[in-house]
Amino acid sequence: MDPDRIPAEFPAPSFRGTQERALADVRDAFAAGNDVVLVRAPTGSGKSLLARAVMGSAREVADAAPSEPTDAYYTTPQVSQLDDVASDDLLEDLKVIRGKSNYDCVLPGEHDTSVDRAPCAREQGFDCSIKHRCPYFSDRAIASSGRFAAMTLAYFMRTAGSEVFRKRDVVVIDEAHGLAEWAEMYATIDLSPERVPVWDDVGVPDVERDAGDDEDALDRTARFVESLRDVAKRAKDELTGRSELSREEVARRDRLGELISELGWFLEDYRDLDSPTTWVVDQPDGEGSAIAIKPLDPARYLRHTVWDRGERFALLSATILSKEAFCRGVGLDPANVALVDVEHTFPLTNRPLYDVTQGPMTYEHRDETVPRIARLIVRLMAEHPDEKGLIHAHSYDIAGRLVEKLGEFGVAARVRRHTRSNRDAELEAWKASSDPEVFVSVKMEEALDLEGDLCRWQVVCKAPYRNTNDSRVARRLADGQWPWYHRTALRTVIQACGRVVRAPDDHGATYLADDSLLDLFDRAAADTPPWFRDQIDAMTTPDLPEFDPSAALAGIDADPSGPGRAGRRNGRSGGSASSGRPGKSSGSAGSAGGTSGRSESTGTGGSTGATDDGTTRTRSEADAERREDHPLSDVWGDG
């Protein structure tokens, strides 16, 4: 690596904001002998361009001895971030490679077959005559031989030890703040009927109850894993011995191979008395039920899959909140790690936080607080009649409750939602719409670029604490790791706030609806970046319009329908902004009865209308019905 080349390798024609200063600081950090540099760069700093500049400093083949690594990797946990890199003209020399399932086979008759299920995977000894034209192997060859290879963190980890993707001089990890959590997720072993092809061939014990006198649940799990691995090996060997396999058998063989590798990794680490990894086991339903084997702080896993893959590392994120805590979590020595802070250049007035808290969103209070938040959203719709909004619901349970209440209030014509299965499609439909739709989302706090009119306001409905029912979380809290608990929640809030303000001249408002968010800011104050502390300190309570479904729909061609319309006619409206804290209504969450209205919308969201029970279809439901009724529905499929 030649750190002096970093500023000159910046790919844009000119620097923006503090990019030039940041690259000088990164150069100096590497020149000082640090193996790893953490670059804490706020949203909109152009992290991908900074990453490319660092990659450009990697040792080149012409200057290297045969044993010295050359070139650079770019990797990120977020698929959407990799998509952005692939579409950026300034980053065209980053050669992107994805997993086999993302490519279609080009053999005749196989065009609907992904490469991981193609004849080369199904037939023993298959010699593909057009392998040189295979989109996967072509991209892999280009990426492996190119100076800069780009891939997801999942693919990067899976190719550890690969002869194709060897060790390189420089590795850049974008969105690196969750590296420890991602590693835990990748290293978790899920043993269930869906994940274990030989589930019916083994007897699954109750690992807690059936542990021997000198054992605990982990020991009993290890004994079960040994027998399961033997059964999986025999099943895989039987399939491997066949001359030809069906697509389903290929999938079974490949999953058995993955399972054998996962179980072997666990057993090796379990038996290593010097391993730093602590394993926990979840089996809430006892004998015959699924088992999850989870690692805590999987430093050894990261050593093999990440740290052995390069000589110098740049880790970029807006939310590496504590250098020491981050290093402990990923197995790095803080003494060999430098931290570079990039100044936030977005005006504070363009990224305001608003306190519109409605009460606690803990499980025992949710029945009372969710209706209040739904009423708040109606008022915010009226405050932003012509602007798109994003609701961070935190969970599908909360999202469902909110959408149900918004339907009762008669404003569903402006609402879009998603499920686990149509998440990406609904997101793209919302972004493409020219109407001021409000998108009720789950787990979209990260890697979502909503610059400009794509979104001007958002609501954070719940403090995003980790689930205390998760054994890893429970174990950490039992060990007193409360700062970690608050830090991870704060990190997600900061990420969420960055979705709607993406450039210095962009602007967007973030409304905080859960009382616990204010408590979180106090508890995590020591880990709060100065620029976000400025936002918290400037937070105000806004004056909002009263609850009025008609005003909420003023920006679209629709009228309120359902119980919300009757409630307004009967004089039941939300609390006035002048009553103190806007949104803290003493009125009911909504009233029943009344006549239903009819709603129509002619925008890109499609038409919406009243259902049989008087409520209004959401944009998502209306779109699905419109596709189903269309003359070409048999061509489109079920959407």
Secondary structure, 3 states (H helix, E strand, C coil): CCHHHCHHHCCCCCCCCCHHHHHHHHHHHHHCCCCEEEEECCCCCCHHHHHHHHHCCCCCHHHCCCCCCCCEEEEECCHHHHHHHHHCHHHCCEEECCCHHHCECCCCCCCCCEHHHCHHHHECCCCCCCHHHCHHHHHHHHHHHCCEEEEEHHHHHHCCCCCCCCCEEEEEECCHHHHHHHHHHHHCEEECCCCCCCHHHCCCCCCCCCCCCCCCHHHHHHHHHHHHHHHHHHHHHHHHCCCECCHHHHHHHHHHHHHHHHHHHHHHHHHCCCCCCEEEEECCCCCCCCEEEEEECCHHHHHHHCHHHEEEEEEEECCCCCHHHHHHHHCCCHHHEEEEECCCCCCHHHCCEEECCCCCCCHHHHHHHHHHHHHHHHHHHHHCCCCCEEEECCCHHHHHHHHHHHHHCCCHHHEEECCCCCHHHHHHHHHHCCCCCEEEECCCCCCCCCCHHHCCEEEECCCCCCCCCCHHHHHHHHCCCHHHHHHHHHHHHHHHHCCCCCCCCCCCEEEECCHHHHHHHHHCHHHCCHHHHHHHHCCECCCCCCCCHHHHCCCCCCCCCCHHHHHHHCCCCCCCHHHCCCCCCCCCCCCCCCCCCCCCCCCCCCCCCECCCCCECCHHHHHHHHHHHCCCHHHHCCC
